[in-house]
Structures are given as C-alpha cells and as structure tokens.
C-alpha cells in the first residue's frame, strides 16, 4: 500500500507538472501570436498585418474545397499539440477541417503589399514557366516559412526562459529553430530583397491535367533535415526549396519547384530526374515530399475522406520532425493520379 501511495503521488506530481507546462505554453503562444507586428516588406512601417493566404483562396482553395472547407495540419492549436505530446509522447498537430477563409494563413504583410506582391499568381489561370509567377510563388512560400519560424522561435524562447526561471537556472541554449530562422532570414529573405538581377531564382514547372485535390505552398530542406544540418555546419546556410502545388478550377494542377541560384548545382540533378519521369512517377515523388517533408498543405475533404484511419494517422505522424519518423511506416498516397476521378 505504501508503494502504491508513493506511485500515486509521483504520478500526480507529473500530471500537475504537465498541466502547468500546457497552461504556460498556451499563455506564451497567445502572447506571441498577439504581439504587435509590422509589415515585413522593406521600409514599410504599417502595423496592420493581415492574415495572408499562402494558398490563394479564390483560385485554388475553392477548387479543392467542399462547401467552403478543406483539411490542413493545425499547428496553431498549441494546447492540443502539447496535450497529445504528453499523452502519446509525440509532438505533432492534428489534421482538421477548416474554412477556406482561415486555411493556409500566415502573418507577414499589410494588405497593400500582400496584394501587390502576389497579384500575378492570385489569378484564375497560371501561365506555364512564367518567371514573374515563379518569383511570386517562391516569395510566398518563403514568407510563410519564415513567418511561422519566427512565431515558433519566439514561443520556444519565451517558454524556455519561464521554465529556467521556475527551476532557478540562468543558462540558455540556442534552439535549432533559432538557428534555422536566422539562417533563412540571412540567406533567403535578405538575399531576395538585396538583388533584382534576373535568374536568381531557378525552377522546374510541370502542368498536370486534372485536379489533384491537394494544394501546397511551403519550403522544405532539400534531401531532408539531416542534410540541411550538414550543409549548415559546412557553409552556414540551409539549402531550401519551395514547392507549390496549385489545383485550379480549369481542371489543371500546376506543380512548381523553385530555389535560389546558390543551390542550382545541387538541384540540377534533381531537375534532370524530374524531367525524365512520366506524370505517375513524378507524382509518386511529389507525394513523398508532401507527406514527409513539409507542413504547408491543404486537402480536399473528398480526398481526406477516402483515406483509411491508418493512412490519416500516418500523415499526422510524418508532420513531426524527420528525426522522429518511423522508417518502417508506409507513406500514404495522398498526392496521386487516382485523385483526378475523386475530384470530378
């Protein structure tokens, strides 16, 4: 009975600690999300930053939505993520149904600059291999990437300070998120605005005939997170690629990979491989990237409903960092030619 009593106390202490942590991180997250922001367009001082859509609402999300709804990972519900973490020992978001007015949003620009910067891609029909549209697709994915990194970094650092104060320690370790954010701001963001020379962004664009039912606007580290860490150790930069998957109402899906010229030598072989693939094999590779490498995706309810419970759980599982992936877990076919029939 004594042992049982001690065990119960220990469990209660751990539970209370977890509850305090969840309460603390939710409070910190609300503070970070509610902070005063200014538009990040160079030399703009406006402080009325809006909810920008990484994936255009009118000409993409509407093409995959069902009654105005899509499914996406819910990274902003920090409380739910941490409750799941303490219950299942994994830090990952759930994938939930959201209205397209709230889907894929991030906070980085004022309304004027959001409209001006992306006016060539917020259109009913994209134009194959259009350099201006490539530049805007790249900027939109990069902006979302850095905006979300900034939110995460500030939250992690504020939470760490509170925890250290609570346990009486003063040392502070720089997080991997801070390193990634500083690297991307330096090598992606600042570089983008410091030059107007043509050809600094290279790309591979493919047009797929059919509505894939899955939309993407995100950046990911080429060849995975471990590869990015090795590159950072070598040259202080992370080799990042933007991926845009854009179904449109004309029953066409555009898939665009874009990267800064600095990585062109590395990406040239990747582009050569893509050019040699038929559409089915190409989509097989895109699917692997979408499911295992990035988080900026929205799915049609028609596609999500066709997945089994195991496939849905697997997609959520792969939203974790690469170090936590189960290499034996089959990768669900989320982006596939079979979606064309489902979306008709």
Order of alpha helices (4+ residues) and beta strands (2+ residues): alpha-beta-beta-alpha-beta-beta-alpha-alpha-alpha-alpha-beta-beta-alpha-beta-beta-alpha-alpha-beta-alpha-alpha-alpha
